[in-house]
């Protein structure tokens, strides 16, 4: 299975087993970084969270497929979030949490091959638009 197929399969499986993963993803994000929750104080209907997750998933799927367009979205997101005081690592945390929710939802069907594809994808995402050290 190639990377794009593996990532699509993972997200399709999560959608089948969990439905919309937004609540689980943000619960984990806020558990790991409680200070992030206050950044969403005006997001009373969850629309901002939903939009951010949609953008994140589009980046995941696009980069896995080899498209350059999602990289532009990620570069822009890094610049925008810098205005909120978020680092590249803070942005990358969202992608790791998406992977973790996927891994936990897929459960026993999570394979070494899936893990390798996700690890490579996370490494690639962390380099797109990142501020040089």
N, CA and C atoms as a LAMMPS dump frame, in Angstrom:
ITEM: TIMESTEP
0
ITEM: NUMBER OF ATOMS
399
ITEM: BOX BOUNDS ff ff ff
-5.0000000000000000e+02 5.0000000000000000e+02
-5.0000000000000000e+02 5.0000000000000000e+02
-5.0000000000000000e+02 5.0000000000000000e+02
ITEM: ATOMS id mol type element x y z
1 1 1 N 0.852 -1.17 0
2 1 2 C 0 0 0
3 1 3 C 0.901 1.237 0
4 2 1 N 0.638 2.19 -0.905
5 2 2 C 1.443 3.407 -0.922
6 2 3 C 0.969 4.36 0.18
7 3 1 N 1.723 5.429 0.389
8 3 2 C 1.441 6.356 1.489
9 3 3 C 0.047 6.973 1.372
10 4 1 N -0.296 7.431 0.192
11 4 2 C -1.601 8.06 0
12 4 3 C -2.734 7.094 0.326
13 5 1 N -2.636 5.866 -0.177
14 5 2 C -3.661 4.861 0.097
15 5 3 C -3.728 4.536 1.591
16 6 1 N -2.572 4.461 2.234
17 6 2 C -2.528 4.14 3.665
18 6 3 C -3.191 5.231 4.495
19 7 1 N -2.911 6.48 4.173
20 7 2 C -3.492 7.592 4.916
21 7 3 C -4.995 7.662 4.662
22 8 1 N -5.408 7.498 3.408
23 8 2 C -6.846 7.479 3.084
24 8 3 C -7.541 6.34 3.828
25 9 1 N -6.945 5.156 3.801
26 9 2 C -7.549 4.014 4.485
27 9 3 C -7.7 4.313 5.972
28 10 1 N -6.673 4.873 6.567
29 10 2 C -6.714 5.191 7.991
30 10 3 C -7.86 6.148 8.294
31 11 1 N -7.944 7.235 7.546
32 11 2 C -8.98 8.235 7.822
33 11 3 C -10.376 7.7 7.524
34 12 1 N -10.512 6.883 6.49
35 12 2 C -11.803 6.258 6.198
36 12 3 C -12.215 5.321 7.333
37 13 1 N -11.259 4.57 7.848
38 13 2 C -11.539 3.649 8.953
39 13 3 C -11.945 4.415 10.201
40 14 1 N -11.265 5.514 10.471
41 14 2 C -11.626 6.35 11.624
42 14 3 C -13.045 6.897 11.453
43 15 1 N -13.362 7.373 10.258
44 15 2 C -14.704 7.903 10.008
45 15 3 C -15.772 6.834 10.214
46 16 1 N -15.48 5.612 9.801
47 16 2 C -16.433 4.515 9.965
48 16 3 C -16.602 4.138 11.431
49 17 1 N -15.502 4.069 12.153
50 17 2 C -15.54 3.599 13.54
51 17 3 C -15.887 4.689 14.556
52 18 1 N -15.473 5.907 14.28
53 18 2 C -15.618 6.982 15.265
54 18 3 C -16.584 8.065 14.801
55 19 1 N -16.764 8.172 13.491
56 19 2 C -17.523 9.309 12.973
57 19 3 C -16.592 10.504 12.888
58 20 1 N -17.106 11.665 13.194
59 20 2 C -16.307 12.886 13.165
60 20 3 C -15.332 12.863 14.347
61 21 1 N -14.03 12.889 14.071
62 21 2 C -13.053 12.797 15.158
63 21 3 C -12.75 14.133 15.843
64 22 1 N -13.439 15.209 15.449
65 22 2 C -13.122 16.548 15.947
66 22 3 C -13.096 16.615 17.465
67 23 1 N -14.132 16.118 18.118
68 23 2 C -14.197 16.228 19.578
69 23 3 C -13.052 15.471 20.249
70 24 1 N -12.75 14.284 19.745
71 24 2 C -11.659 13.483 20.319
72 24 3 C -10.311 14.172 20.101
73 25 1 N -10.1 14.708 18.928
74 25 2 C -8.829 15.366 18.613
75 25 3 C -8.63 16.588 19.5
76 26 1 N -9.654 17.423 19.62
77 26 2 C -9.502 18.622 20.437
78 26 3 C -9.452 18.303 21.927
79 27 1 N -10.145 17.265 22.364
80 27 2 C -10.037 16.861 23.775
81 27 3 C -8.59 16.476 24.096
82 28 1 N -7.958 15.749 23.198
83 28 2 C -6.55 15.368 23.416
84 28 3 C -5.623 16.572 23.337
85 29 1 N -5.901 17.455 22.38
86 29 2 C -5.074 18.651 22.256
87 29 3 C -5.14 19.475 23.543
88 30 1 N -6.335 19.7 24.048
89 30 2 C -6.492 20.504 25.253
90 30 3 C -5.99 19.779 26.5
91 31 1 N -6.02 18.45 26.498
92 31 2 C -5.455 17.697 27.62
93 31 3 C -3.938 17.859 27.66
94 32 1 N -3.324 17.852 26.484
95 32 2 C -1.864 18.008 26.419
96 32 3 C -1.446 19.464 26.571
97 33 1 N -2.262 20.36 26.081
98 33 2 C -1.936 21.789 26.133
99 33 3 C -3.171 22.569 26.585
100 34 1 N -3.472 22.553 27.87
101 34 2 C -4.652 23.266 28.364
102 34 3 C -4.661 24.755 27.996
103 35 1 N -3.487 25.339 27.826
104 35 2 C -3.399 26.755 27.466
105 35 3 C -3.962 27.028 26.074
106 36 1 N -4.054 26.023 25.23
107 36 2 C -4.607 26.216 23.891
108 36 3 C -6.119 26.45 23.923
109 37 1 N -6.787 25.909 24.938
110 37 2 C -8.243 26.011 24.98
111 37 3 C -8.697 27.471 25.027
112 38 1 N -7.954 28.296 25.72
113 38 2 C -8.333 29.715 25.802
114 38 3 C -8.217 30.431 24.454
115 39 1 N -7.438 29.882 23.544
116 39 2 C -7.348 30.466 22.206
117 39 3 C -8.66 30.315 21.426
118 40 1 N -9.512 29.417 21.896
119 40 2 C -10.78 29.13 21.21
120 40 3 C -11.985 29.675 21.971
121 41 1 N -11.761 30.593 22.866
122 41 2 C -12.838 31.093 23.728
123 41 3 C -14.001 31.684 22.93
124 42 1 N -13.715 32.279 21.791
125 42 2 C -14.777 32.871 20.958
126 42 3 C -15.427 31.847 20.021
127 43 1 N -14.902 30.642 19.978
128 43 2 C -15.416 29.603 19.087
129 43 3 C -16.538 28.836 19.791
130 44 1 N -17.646 29.516 20.026
131 44 2 C -18.728 28.931 20.819
132 44 3 C -19.474 27.809 20.098
133 45 1 N -19.442 27.812 18.768
134 45 2 C -20.159 26.765 18.04
135 45 3 C -19.243 25.696 17.449
136 46 1 N -17.931 25.791 17.708
137 46 2 C -16.987 24.798 17.204
138 46 3 C -16.611 24.975 15.746
139 47 1 N -17.085 26.038 15.117
140 47 2 C -16.808 26.245 13.701
141 47 3 C -15.333 26.458 13.383
142 48 1 N -14.649 27.199 14.252
143 48 2 C -13.215 27.439 14.027
144 48 3 C -12.456 26.127 14.17
145 49 1 N -12.79 25.36 15.203
146 49 2 C -12.128 24.063 15.383
147 49 3 C -12.38 23.159 14.184
148 50 1 N -13.612 23.13 13.709
149 50 2 C -13.93 22.307 12.547
150 50 3 C -13.159 22.745 11.31
151 51 1 N -13.07 24.042 11.101
152 51 2 C -12.335 24.564 9.949
153 51 3 C -10.849 24.244 10.05
154 52 1 N -10.29 24.408 11.247
155 52 2 C -8.868 24.105 11.433
156 52 3 C -8.591 22.626 11.221
157 53 1 N -9.489 21.769 11.714
158 53 2 C -9.297 20.338 11.513
159 53 3 C -9.418 19.987 10.037
160 54 1 N -10.367 20.59 9.349
161 54 2 C -10.526 20.341 7.918
162 54 3 C -9.263 20.732 7.157
163 55 1 N -8.705 21.895 7.489
164 55 2 C -7.466 22.328 6.85
165 55 3 C -6.333 21.358 7.158
166 56 1 N -6.255 20.919 8.408
167 56 2 C -5.209 19.971 8.801
168 56 3 C -5.342 18.66 8.033
169 57 1 N -6.563 18.165 7.925
170 57 2 C -6.782 16.905 7.201
171 57 3 C -6.51 17.063 5.71
172 58 1 N -6.854 18.219 5.146
173 58 2 C -6.517 18.469 3.748
174 58 3 C -5.01 18.47 3.543
175 59 1 N -4.279 19.031 4.492
176 59 2 C -2.811 19 4.415
177 59 3 C -2.305 17.564 4.495
178 60 1 N -2.835 16.802 5.424
179 60 2 C -2.432 15.403 5.593
180 60 3 C -2.659 14.634 4.297
181 61 1 N -3.863 14.722 3.764
182 61 2 C -4.192 13.965 2.557
183 61 3 C -3.411 14.458 1.345
184 62 1 N -3.299 15.758 1.199
185 62 2 C -2.604 16.317 0.048
186 62 3 C -1.12 16.013 0.04
187 63 1 N -0.489 16.183 1.195
188 63 2 C 0.945 15.898 1.273
189 63 3 C 1.185 14.408 1.056
190 64 1 N 0.327 13.566 1.617
191 64 2 C 0.472 12.116 1.408
192 64 3 C 0.358 11.762 -0.065
193 65 1 N -0.457 12.525 -0.806
194 65 2 C -0.646 12.271 -2.235
195 65 3 C 0.433 12.925 -3.094
196 66 1 N 1.306 13.705 -2.465
197 66 2 C 2.387 14.338 -3.21
198 66 3 C 2.035 15.69 -3.803
199 67 1 N 0.923 16.265 -3.413
200 67 2 C 0.521 17.568 -3.928
201 67 3 C 1.294 18.684 -3.223
202 68 1 N 1.595 19.733 -3.959
203 68 2 C 2.29 20.884 -3.376
204 68 3 C 1.323 21.89 -2.756
205 69 1 N 0.078 21.897 -3.178
206 69 2 C -0.898 22.874 -2.695
207 69 3 C -1.087 22.843 -1.183
208 70 1 N -1.215 21.675 -0.546
209 70 2 C -1.384 21.668 0.907
210 70 3 C -0.184 22.271 1.641
211 71 1 N 0.965 22.167 1.045
212 71 2 C 2.145 22.769 1.652
213 71 3 C 2.001 24.274 1.764
214 72 1 N 1.373 24.879 0.769
215 72 2 C 1.129 26.32 0.805
216 72 3 C 0.155 26.674 1.926
217 73 1 N -0.863 25.843 2.115
218 73 2 C -1.803 26.05 3.225
219 73 3 C -1.085 25.96 4.574
220 74 1 N -0.209 24.99 4.687
221 74 2 C 0.517 24.794 5.94
222 74 3 C 1.476 25.944 6.202
223 75 1 N 2.147 26.411 5.158
224 75 2 C 3.04 27.564 5.324
225 75 3 C 2.252 28.774 5.81
226 76 1 N 1.096 29.01 5.211
227 76 2 C 0.251 30.138 5.617
228 76 3 C -0.236 29.958 7.052
229 77 1 N -0.624 28.735 7.401
230 77 2 C -1.098 28.474 8.768
231 77 3 C 0.003 28.732 9.79
232 78 1 N 1.218 28.351 9.462
233 78 2 C 2.328 28.604 10.385
234 78 3 C 2.514 30.111 10.607
235 79 1 N 2.412 30.895 9.543
236 79 2 C 2.569 32.345 9.68
237 79 3 C 1.422 32.947 10.5
238 80 1 N 0.209 32.521 10.211
239 80 2 C -0.955 33.037 10.935
240 80 3 C -0.862 32.693 12.412
241 81 1 N -0.531 31.448 12.711
242 81 2 C -0.481 31.007 14.103
243 81 3 C 0.691 31.605 14.866
244 82 1 N 1.711 32.022 14.149
245 82 2 C 2.814 32.718 14.795
246 82 3 C 2.293 33.991 15.468
247 83 1 N 1.295 34.606 14.865
248 83 2 C 0.667 35.794 15.439
249 83 3 C -0.048 35.524 16.746
250 84 1 N -0.372 34.262 16.998
251 84 2 C -0.987 33.859 18.263
252 84 3 C 0.049 33.355 19.259
253 85 1 N 1.324 33.457 18.871
254 85 2 C 2.398 33.015 19.749
255 85 3 C 2.666 31.525 19.695
256 86 1 N 2.195 30.861 18.634
257 86 2 C 2.394 29.419 18.515
258 86 3 C 3.645 29.136 17.69
259 87 1 N 4.378 28.145 18.121
260 87 2 C 5.608 27.747 17.433
261 87 3 C 5.301 26.679 16.384
262 88 1 N 6.319 26.374 15.584
263 88 2 C 6.174 25.279 14.625
264 88 3 C 5.822 23.979 15.341
265 89 1 N 6.453 23.742 16.491
266 89 2 C 6.162 22.538 17.265
267 89 3 C 4.721 22.481 17.733
268 90 1 N 4.149 23.642 18.047
269 90 2 C 2.738 23.683 18.441
270 90 3 C 1.842 23.27 17.292
271 91 1 N 2.181 23.716 16.09
272 91 2 C 1.403 23.338 14.905
273 91 3 C 1.568 21.842 14.641
274 92 1 N 2.781 21.348 14.753
275 92 2 C 3.053 19.93 14.501
276 92 3 C 2.349 19.022 15.499
277 93 1 N 2.106 19.532 16.706
278 93 2 C 1.396 18.752 17.723
279 93 3 C 0.021 18.333 17.209
280 94 1 N -0.658 19.218 16.506
281 94 2 C -1.984 18.891 15.969
282 94 3 C -1.91 17.672 15.052
283 95 1 N -0.899 17.63 14.203
284 95 2 C -0.763 16.487 13.293
285 95 3 C -0.449 15.2 14.058
286 96 1 N 0.372 15.301 15.095
287 96 2 C 0.678 14.108 15.904
288 96 3 C -0.571 13.611 16.619
289 97 1 N -1.393 14.528 17.094
290 97 2 C -2.63 14.115 17.768
291 97 3 C -3.584 13.466 16.785
292 98 1 N -3.677 14.003 15.576
293 98 2 C -4.513 13.354 14.552
294 98 3 C -4.032 11.925 14.349
295 99 1 N -2.72 11.746 14.2
296 99 2 C -2.174 10.397 14.032
297 99 3 C -2.504 9.51 15.239
298 100 1 N -2.355 10.052 16.433
299 100 2 C -2.609 9.266 17.643
300 100 3 C -4.069 8.843 17.754
301 101 1 N -4.994 9.741 17.432
302 101 2 C -6.418 9.394 17.451
303 101 3 C -6.694 8.316 16.404
304 102 1 N -6.085 8.462 15.239
305 102 2 C -6.237 7.438 14.193
306 102 3 C -5.7 6.093 14.676
307 103 1 N -4.486 6.11 15.216
308 103 2 C -3.862 4.863 15.68
309 103 3 C -4.731 4.188 16.735
310 104 1 N -5.211 4.951 17.695
311 104 2 C -6.013 4.368 18.772
312 104 3 C -7.366 3.881 18.269
313 105 1 N -7.944 4.576 17.303
314 105 2 C -9.241 4.166 16.75
315 105 3 C -9.096 2.931 15.871
316 106 1 N -8.042 2.878 15.086
317 106 2 C -7.796 1.72 14.224
318 106 3 C -7.451 0.498 15.063
319 107 1 N -6.802 0.719 16.191
320 107 2 C -6.522 -0.358 17.138
321 107 3 C -5.64 -1.454 16.571
322 108 1 N -6.106 -2.684 16.661
323 108 2 C -5.316 -3.843 16.243
324 108 3 C -5.017 -3.858 14.745
325 109 1 N -5.76 -3.071 13.983
326 109 2 C -5.52 -3.005 12.538
327 109 3 C -4.386 -2.039 12.179
328 110 1 N -3.83 -1.353 13.19
329 110 2 C -2.686 -0.458 12.971
330 110 3 C -1.46 -1.332 12.767
331 111 1 N -0.836 -1.186 11.621
332 111 2 C 0.302 -2.04 11.28
333 111 3 C 1.608 -1.257 11.306
334 112 1 N 2.699 -1.992 11.229
335 112 2 C 4.011 -1.368 11.124
336 112 3 C 4.059 -0.501 9.861
337 113 1 N 3.473 -0.999 8.783
338 113 2 C 3.457 -0.24 7.53
339 113 3 C 2.7 1.079 7.693
340 114 1 N 1.522 1.044 8.333
341 114 2 C 0.778 2.281 8.576
342 114 3 C 1.596 3.239 9.427
343 115 1 N 2.211 2.713 10.451
344 115 2 C 3.019 3.541 11.338
345 115 3 C 4.155 4.212 10.572
346 116 1 N 4.793 3.473 9.683
347 116 2 C 5.885 4.039 8.881
348 116 3 C 5.383 5.15 7.959
349 117 1 N 4.237 4.921 7.33
350 117 2 C 3.675 5.955 6.453
351 117 3 C 3.335 7.22 7.247
352 118 1 N 2.737 7.049 8.415
353 118 2 C 2.392 8.207 9.235
354 118 3 C 3.642 8.913 9.767
355 119 1 N 4.645 8.156 10.147
356 119 2 C 5.885 8.763 10.639
357 119 3 C 6.549 9.596 9.553
358 120 1 N 6.612 9.052 8.346
359 120 2 C 7.182 9.783 7.217
360 120 3 C 6.359 11.031 6.922
361 121 1 N 5.05 10.893 6.945
362 121 2 C 4.169 12.027 6.688
363 121 3 C 4.367 13.123 7.737
364 122 1 N 4.42 12.745 9.012
365 122 2 C 4.615 13.739 10.071
366 122 3 C 5.956 14.446 9.927
367 123 1 N 6.981 13.695 9.557
368 123 2 C 8.3 14.302 9.324
369 123 3 C 8.233 15.318 8.185
370 124 1 N 7.551 14.952 7.11
371 124 2 C 7.409 15.853 5.968
372 124 3 C 6.622 17.095 6.357
373 125 1 N 5.5 16.906 7.042
374 125 2 C 4.683 18.045 7.459
375 125 3 C 5.475 18.992 8.362
376 126 1 N 6.305 18.44 9.235
377 126 2 C 7.045 19.282 10.176
378 126 3 C 8.083 20.157 9.47
379 127 1 N 8.456 19.794 8.26
380 127 2 C 9.465 20.554 7.518
381 127 3 C 8.853 21.629 6.62
382 128 1 N 7.589 21.497 6.308
383 128 2 C 6.946 22.439 5.393
384 128 3 C 6.707 23.775 6.1
385 129 1 N 7.348 24.797 5.592
386 129 2 C 7.162 26.139 6.124
387 129 3 C 7.723 26.374 7.504
388 130 1 N 8.481 25.42 8.005
389 130 2 C 9.036 25.561 9.355
390 130 3 C 10.127 26.622 9.377
391 131 1 N 10.171 27.328 10.479
392 131 2 C 11.198 28.338 10.676
393 131 3 C 12.537 27.642 10.884
394 132 1 N 13.56 28.023 10.129
395 132 2 C 14.869 27.391 10.322
396 132 3 C 15.388 27.633 11.745
397 133 1 N 16.058 26.623 12.272
398 133 2 C 16.606 26.75 13.646
399 133 3 C 17.651 27.804 13.736
